[in-house]
Amino acid sequence: MIQTNPILSSESSHLIAGSLAKGGVDLSKVLGKDAFLRLLITELKHQNPLEPMDNREFVTQMAQFSALEQMQNLNKAFESMALLELASQAANLLGKNIRASDDSGNDLEGRVTSVKLSSGMPIVVLNDEVEVPLINVHEIVM
């Protein structure tokens, strides 16, 4: 018997899965590119025509906007990679006996007969009957 699942033992996989399962970052609290553009447009509308915005300051703000957009693109790519990694981990459990817990905390044991995605999160199916989220898998049993 193997005590811990070598595929799922890293805490980062569980943190990623938990974060993604809970909806990730609260986007309503993050200043996005739309808010940044609205602020920039408002600033341009209300500037003093006799003392317009300094060109260097404007270029700096545009560079910040570009950096923000690239960071958002990277974040989306990392989220996609994390989901693919979780799906791969679930697929590696096919045919193996595992111990897990259901959403109520009840212990389950069985052979993984299939894997599916539900709302983008991998679900392992035990003995063609019980569906268990991948993050609830505790160990692989030999």
LOGULUM-912964 format. One record per residue (C-alpha): residue in one letter; x negated, z negated, y negated. Coordinates in steps of 0.25 Angstrom, whole numbers. Layout:
BEGIN
  residuo     c1     c3     c2
        a      X      Z      Y
...
This chain:
BEGIN
  residuo     c1     c3     c2
        m      0      0      0
        i     -5      4    -14
        q     -2     -7    -24
        t     -1      1    -36
        n      3     16    -38
        p    -10     23    -42
        i     -3     34    -49
        l      5     24    -58
        s     -4     13    -59
        s     -9     16    -73
        e     -2      9    -83
        s     -2     21    -93
        s      7     28    -83
        h     17     17    -83
        l     16     15    -98
        i     18     30   -100
        a     30     31    -91
        g     36     18    -97
        s     34     24   -111
        l     40     37   -107
        a     52     31    -99
        k     55     22   -111
        g     55     34   -121
        g     41     33   -126
        v     38     30   -140
        d     50     27   -150
        l     49     40   -158
        s     58     35   -168
        k     47     25   -173
        v     36     36   -173
        l     34     44   -186
        g     35     59   -181
        k     32     72   -187
        d     46     74   -193
        a     45     61   -200
        f     31     65   -205
        l     36     78   -210
        r     48     72   -217
        l     38     62   -224
        l     29     73   -228
        i     40     82   -234
        t     46     70   -241
        e     32     67   -247
        l     31     82   -252
        k     45     82   -258
        h     43     69   -266
        q     28     72   -271
        n     25     73   -285
        p     24     87   -289
        l     14     84   -300
        e      5     76   -289
        p      7     84   -276
        m      2     78   -263
        d    -13     79   -261
        n    -17     91   -252
        r    -26     82   -243
        e    -14     72   -241
        f     -5     83   -237
        v    -15     89   -227
        t    -17     75   -222
        q     -2     73   -220
        m     -1     87   -213
        a    -13     83   -204
        q     -6     70   -200
        f      7     78   -197
        s     -1     87   -188
        a     -8     76   -181
        l      6     69   -179
        e     12     81   -173
        q      0     83   -163
        m      1     68   -159
        q     16     70   -156
        n     12     83   -148
        l      2     75   -140
        n     11     63   -138
        k     21     73   -131
        a     11     79   -123
        f      6     65   -118
        e     20     62   -115
        s     22     74   -106
        m      9     72    -99
        a     13     57    -96
        l     26     62    -90
        l     19     73    -82
        e     10     62    -77
        l     21     53    -73
        a     28     64    -66
        s     15     67    -58
        q     14     52    -54
        a     28     53    -49
        a     25     65    -41
        n     13     59    -35
        l     22     48    -29
        l     30     58    -20
        g     30     54     -6
        k     24     40     -8
        n     30     27     -6
        i     31     19    -19
        r     36      5    -24
        a     44      5    -37
        s     55     -2    -44
        d     68      4    -49
        d     73      1    -63
        s     79    -12    -59
        g     66    -17    -54
        n     70    -16    -39
        d     58    -12    -30
        l     59      1    -23
        e     50      7    -12
        g     50     21     -6
        r     45     35     -5
        v     45     44    -17
        t     53     56    -13
        s     54     63    -26
        v     51     63    -41
        k     59     67    -53
        l     59     66    -68
        s     70     58    -75
        s     70     59    -90
        g     55     64    -89
        m     51     52    -81
        p     47     53    -66
        i     56     46    -56
        v     52     44    -41
        v     63     45    -30
        l     61     36    -19
        n     66     40     -5
        d     75     50    -11
        e     84     39    -17
        v     78     30    -28
        e     73     35    -41
        v     62     27    -47
        p     55     29    -61
        l     40     32    -59
        i     36     20    -68
        n     43     11    -58
        v     34     15    -46
        h     25      3    -43
        e     16      7    -31
        i     14     17    -20
        v     16     12     -6
        m      8     17      6
